[in-house]
Every structure is written in structure tokens, then in C-alpha cells.
Amino acid sequence: MLSVEQFFDPTIVIFGKLILAMFLGAVVGTERAAVAKQAAGMRTFGIVALGSCLFIVTANLVSLPYIGILNFDPLRTASAIITGIGFLGAGLIIFRHDTLHGVTTAAGLWIVAGIGMAVGFGFYAIAVFTTTLVLVLFTGMWYVENRFKHLFTEVLHDTEDSGRS
């Protein structure tokens, strides 16, 4: 199978990976900022995807000279990214009274880290497809979720009214 690295300078390919990861993360963050009115938006999501890509690219580059000499696994870097994003996401989740806020944004950051890692490993089509799926979830499911919430509120309201009669 042909790869991008065979046709372009490796540094240019790495720059392209970083740009693509940042762009895809920012695209997901656009929805969070514009539609959902969340604090973590384009910049936050773009930075997380870019950082994830950078960590994977760096791990790949660092591991090349040590193949066969040391037991070095770039997937350990991916595991560390997931752990770090978990802490970042936990900081976004807030309880206010009896409601929970920030879970979707935290989950969005988590998946954007995965998108960045996919770009870092060179799985471009998977990263773009995942970005599309995330946007479908964030925007399309927004309507469905609100509709269910509205329906649930109506049923709950009708139940309370019939209990008072």
C-alpha cells in the first residue's frame, strides 16, 4: 500500500498531520461553541487534537532509532493521552444543584483526542470519518435529545397534574 510519506518530505507530512488534527478538532469545537454555547470550543478542541497528534508523531519519531534495541511502544503514549484527557474532562464536569453539566463537552474532548491520535498514526480517512460522526452526534442528536426531553417533560407534567386532581 502506498503512503503519503513515500511522495513527500517526512517533515512536510508531519506538518500536514498536525494541521489536519488541529483542523478536525476545531471543526468539532465549532459546534460546541456555536450551537451548544459551551465554554470549550474551537480552540480547546483544536488544541486537544493537535496535542494528541503531536504526542503520537513524536512517539513514532522517537521509537524509530530504537527499533530492535529497546522495548519501546508508541501505543503507551496513546494510553497516556487518554488518561490525561480523562483528567481534563473531569475538570469540565460540574454539578449544579441536581443537574450535571459538561459531560458532553468532556466526551467531545475525549473523542477529539482520539481523532488527533488517528491523524498522528496516519489514519486520515478514519479521522475525517470520525469527525463527521461526532458532528452528526453533536448536531443531529441535539434535536432528537431535546425532543425526548420535551416529551419527557410533558409526560411528567401531565402525571403531576393528574395526581393533583
Secondary structure, 3 states (H helix, E strand, C coil): CCCHHHCCCHHHHHHHHHHHHHHHHHHHHHHHHHCCCCCCCHHHHHHHHHHHHHHHHHHHHHHHHHCCCCCCCHHHHHHHHHHHHHHHHHHHCEEECCEEECHHHHHHHHHHHHHHHHHHHCCHHHHHHHHHHHHHHHHHHHHHHHHHHHHHHHHHHHHHHHHHC
